[in-house]
């Protein structure tokens, strides 16, 4: 099921992060250059899904994403 489809009454509150990222990548695949898609796919699956794949979106109301991004920057020496 495409969670981004217009008219979808799915309450995103209960959707898991992995499902959101999978759907988002499918949505973006034909709207961006292939190299950009591959970069997004790599970042999502290498960094984000490792930590958040099974989390429900409601989890992120309580989670400080800035803290996570800062830890990625320090751990992997990446610039975001």
N, C-alpha and C positions, 0 to 999 in steps of 0.2 A: 504494500500500500504506500502510495506516495503521500507523505505527510505535508508536502508543500502544495498539493493540488488545491485550487480554489474551491471553496465550498466544503472542504473537509472539516467535519465537526469533531474530529479527534481532539481530545483534551491533551495538549502537549505536556501538561504537568506530569503525566505518567509515562511518557516516552523515555526510553533509555538513550543515553548519549550516543551509543554506537549506531542506533537506528537513525538518529538525527544526522550524524555525519555521513552515513551511507547514502541517505536520501539527498543530502545537500550536494555530495559529490556527483551523484547521478544527474541532479538538476543542473549543475555547473558544467558538466562534461562537454556539452556541445555549444556552450556559450562563451568559452574561453579557449585560448591557445592550448595545444596539447602539452607543451612544456610547463605552462602554468598549472594545468590540471595535475600533471605528474608531481609537481612540487607540492601542491595542496595535499594530494593523496599521501605523499611521503611524510609530510609534517603531521597530518592527522593520525596516520597509523603508527608512526614512530614515537610521537610524543603524547598526543592527546588521548588516543584510544587506549594506550597502555595504562594510563591512570584512571580514565573516566568511563570506559566502554560500558560497564554494567550499571553505572549510576543513572538514576532517574533525573530528569531535568529539574525536578523540585529540589534536588540536592544542591543545586547551584545557587539557590536563594541564600543558603547559609555558608557557602564556600567563598573565600576570598580569592578570586582569580588572579589578582595582582600578585599575591604571594606565590602562587604556582608559577606564573610567568617569570618572576624574579628568580625562583629556584632553577628554572630551565636555563636562564641566562647564565647563572653562575656555574651550573653543572656542565653545560655543553659549550660554554663560551660563544653563545650565539647572540646576534643583534636582532632585536625585534622592533 
